[in-house]
Amino acid sequence: MERPPTYQVNGAVIRSIRMQAGRSTSEVAEAAGISQRYLNHLENGYRKHMRPAPYVRLHTALGLGPDDTRLLDEAPEERR
């Protein structure tokens, strides 16, 4: 059974964009519909993959434009 595609994200970039916007992890997590713990894990590199729906919500919560790919380490890939 194949797993759904995921996005490999760069946690340091997520943190940098969030901090430049002057927003807390709790504010961004709530706006993205993800837990603060999950966002912390992404920012600290414990988690590196996101499914498409939460990725899009985080992207939007950070105020990024549709063509902005700064959060990505690589193009969408299959989780192994």
SULFEN-V762025 format. One record per backbone hydrogen bond with DSSP energy under -0.5 kcal/mol. NH is the residue of the N-H (numbers start at 1). CO is the residue of the C=O. Records with the same first field share a line. If there is no record, write none. Layout:
BEGIN
NH: CO, CO
END
This chain:
BEGIN
6: 77
7: 50
9: 7, 48
10: 71
11: 9
14: 10
15: 11
16: 12
17: 13
18: 14
19: 15
20: 16
21: 17
22: 19
23: 18
28: 24
29: 25
30: 26
31: 27
32: 28
33: 29, 30
34: 29
39: 35
40: 36
41: 37
42: 38
43: 39
44: 40
45: 42
46: 41
47: 41
50: 7
52: 5
55: 51
56: 52
57: 53
58: 54
59: 55
60: 56
61: 57
62: 58
63: 60
64: 59
68: 65
69: 67
72: 69
73: 8
74: 8
77: 6
79: 4
END
